[in-house]
Amino acid sequence: MDNSKIPQTDILLKLISTKMPFGKYKGFILRELPENYLLWMHQKGYPDGKLGVLLETLYEIKLNGLEFLLDDFKKLYHK
């Protein structure tokens, strides 16, 4: 995953504010996507572009039990 061109703060903001644009979970905020869907996406292959970077990042966050970081980030930026 090469997300070096996207500032980390921007990625976190997008994970808590961007809606899934297609599929079974269309309209869900990315942060709300279930881990099993992200695992399926990981196995199938992420879409190209920024959405793929966001989904892969979210997968890694959930896989490593770091969802609390998104919760804390949301508290800071969505007052």
ChimeraX commands (.cxc) that place a marker at each C-alpha (Angstrom):
marker #1 position 0.00,0.00,0.00 radius 0.5
marker #1 position 1.51,3.30,-1.08 radius 0.5
marker #1 position -0.36,5.97,0.81 radius 0.5
marker #1 position 2.66,8.24,1.13 radius 0.5
marker #1 position 1.03,10.78,-1.19 radius 0.5
marker #1 position -2.03,11.18,1.06 radius 0.5
marker #1 position -1.49,12.95,4.39 radius 0.5
marker #1 position -2.33,10.61,7.29 radius 0.5
marker #1 position -4.77,13.08,8.86 radius 0.5
marker #1 position -6.63,13.25,5.56 radius 0.5
marker #1 position -6.93,9.45,5.48 radius 0.5
marker #1 position -8.39,9.34,8.98 radius 0.5
marker #1 position -10.84,12.14,8.20 radius 0.5
marker #1 position -11.96,10.35,5.07 radius 0.5
marker #1 position -12.44,7.05,6.93 radius 0.5
marker #1 position -14.90,8.72,9.32 radius 0.5
marker #1 position -16.73,10.80,6.71 radius 0.5
marker #1 position -16.66,9.06,3.31 radius 0.5
marker #1 position -19.60,6.91,2.25 radius 0.5
marker #1 position -19.13,3.63,0.42 radius 0.5
marker #1 position -20.08,4.43,-3.19 radius 0.5
marker #1 position -21.19,0.95,-4.33 radius 0.5
marker #1 position -22.04,-2.60,-3.38 radius 0.5
marker #1 position -23.83,-4.22,-0.49 radius 0.5
marker #1 position -22.80,-1.44,1.90 radius 0.5
marker #1 position -23.44,1.50,-0.43 radius 0.5
marker #1 position -24.11,4.62,1.65 radius 0.5
marker #1 position -22.37,3.33,4.78 radius 0.5
marker #1 position -19.61,5.47,6.26 radius 0.5
marker #1 position -16.37,3.56,5.61 radius 0.5
marker #1 position -15.66,3.37,9.36 radius 0.5
marker #1 position -18.90,1.41,9.76 radius 0.5
marker #1 position -18.04,-1.32,7.25 radius 0.5
marker #1 position -17.89,-4.73,8.92 radius 0.5
marker #1 position -14.57,-6.49,9.20 radius 0.5
marker #1 position -15.80,-9.52,7.23 radius 0.5
marker #1 position -16.59,-7.25,4.25 radius 0.5
marker #1 position -13.12,-5.72,4.46 radius 0.5
marker #1 position -11.60,-9.21,4.61 radius 0.5
marker #1 position -13.57,-10.16,1.50 radius 0.5
marker #1 position -12.37,-7.00,-0.23 radius 0.5
marker #1 position -8.79,-7.76,0.87 radius 0.5
marker #1 position -9.02,-11.22,-0.73 radius 0.5
marker #1 position -10.80,-10.00,-3.87 radius 0.5
marker #1 position -8.63,-6.95,-4.39 radius 0.5
marker #1 position -9.17,-3.32,-3.53 radius 0.5
marker #1 position -10.48,-0.86,-6.10 radius 0.5
marker #1 position -7.98,1.46,-7.72 radius 0.5
marker #1 position -7.38,4.96,-6.47 radius 0.5
marker #1 position -8.11,6.71,-3.22 radius 0.5
marker #1 position -11.01,4.43,-2.28 radius 0.5
marker #1 position -8.72,1.40,-2.47 radius 0.5
marker #1 position -6.18,3.12,-0.22 radius 0.5
marker #1 position -8.90,3.98,2.28 radius 0.5
marker #1 position -10.35,0.46,2.34 radius 0.5
marker #1 position -6.93,-1.13,2.71 radius 0.5
marker #1 position -6.06,1.27,5.52 radius 0.5
marker #1 position -9.34,0.54,7.28 radius 0.5
marker #1 position -8.73,-3.20,6.92 radius 0.5
marker #1 position -5.32,-2.85,8.58 radius 0.5
marker #1 position -6.78,-0.70,11.37 radius 0.5
marker #1 position -9.52,-3.23,12.13 radius 0.5
marker #1 position -7.22,-6.24,11.71 radius 0.5
marker #1 position -4.87,-4.81,14.33 radius 0.5
marker #1 position -7.59,-3.76,16.77 radius 0.5
marker #1 position -6.91,-0.05,16.36 radius 0.5
marker #1 position -10.48,1.13,15.77 radius 0.5
marker #1 position -10.26,3.19,18.95 radius 0.5
marker #1 position -7.93,5.51,17.03 radius 0.5
marker #1 position -10.75,6.35,14.64 radius 0.5
marker #1 position -13.14,6.87,17.54 radius 0.5
marker #1 position -10.68,9.23,19.24 radius 0.5
marker #1 position -10.02,11.02,15.97 radius 0.5
marker #1 position -13.76,11.46,15.37 radius 0.5
marker #1 position -14.16,13.02,18.82 radius 0.5
marker #1 position -11.41,15.54,18.03 radius 0.5
marker #1 position -12.61,16.55,14.57 radius 0.5
marker #1 position -16.38,16.19,14.78 radius 0.5
marker #1 position -17.32,18.22,17.83 radius 0.5
marker link #1:1,2 radius 0.2
marker link #1:2,3 radius 0.2
marker link #1:3,4 radius 0.2
marker link #1:4,5 radius 0.2
marker link #1:5,6 radius 0.2
marker link #1:6,7 radius 0.2
marker link #1:7,8 radius 0.2
marker link #1:8,9 radius 0.2
marker link #1:9,10 radius 0.2
marker link #1:10,11 radius 0.2
marker link #1:11,12 radius 0.2
marker link #1:12,13 radius 0.2
marker link #1:13,14 radius 0.2
marker link #1:14,15 radius 0.2
marker link #1:15,16 radius 0.2
marker link #1:16,17 radius 0.2
marker link #1:17,18 radius 0.2
marker link #1:18,19 radius 0.2
marker link #1:19,20 radius 0.2
marker link #1:20,21 radius 0.2
marker link #1:21,22 radius 0.2
marker link #1:22,23 radius 0.2
marker link #1:23,24 radius 0.2
marker link #1:24,25 radius 0.2
marker link #1:25,26 radius 0.2
marker link #1:26,27 radius 0.2
marker link #1:27,28 radius 0.2
marker link #1:28,29 radius 0.2
marker link #1:29,30 radius 0.2
marker link #1:30,31 radius 0.2
marker link #1:31,32 radius 0.2
marker link #1:32,33 radius 0.2
marker link #1:33,34 radius 0.2
marker link #1:34,35 radius 0.2
marker link #1:35,36 radius 0.2
marker link #1:36,37 radius 0.2
marker link #1:37,38 radius 0.2
marker link #1:38,39 radius 0.2
marker link #1:39,40 radius 0.2
marker link #1:40,41 radius 0.2
marker link #1:41,42 radius 0.2
marker link #1:42,43 radius 0.2
marker link #1:43,44 radius 0.2
marker link #1:44,45 radius 0.2
marker link #1:45,46 radius 0.2
marker link #1:46,47 radius 0.2
marker link #1:47,48 radius 0.2
marker link #1:48,49 radius 0.2
marker link #1:49,50 radius 0.2
marker link #1:50,51 radius 0.2
marker link #1:51,52 radius 0.2
marker link #1:52,53 radius 0.2
marker link #1:53,54 radius 0.2
marker link #1:54,55 radius 0.2
marker link #1:55,56 radius 0.2
marker link #1:56,57 radius 0.2
marker link #1:57,58 radius 0.2
marker link #1:58,59 radius 0.2
marker link #1:59,60 radius 0.2
marker link #1:60,61 radius 0.2
marker link #1:61,62 radius 0.2
marker link #1:62,63 radius 0.2
marker link #1:63,64 radius 0.2
marker link #1:64,65 radius 0.2
marker link #1:65,66 radius 0.2
marker link #1:66,67 radius 0.2
marker link #1:67,68 radius 0.2
marker link #1:68,69 radius 0.2
marker link #1:69,70 radius 0.2
marker link #1:70,71 radius 0.2
marker link #1:71,72 radius 0.2
marker link #1:72,73 radius 0.2
marker link #1:73,74 radius 0.2
marker link #1:74,75 radius 0.2
marker link #1:75,76 radius 0.2
marker link #1:76,77 radius 0.2
marker link #1:77,78 radius 0.2
marker link #1:78,79 radius 0.2
view
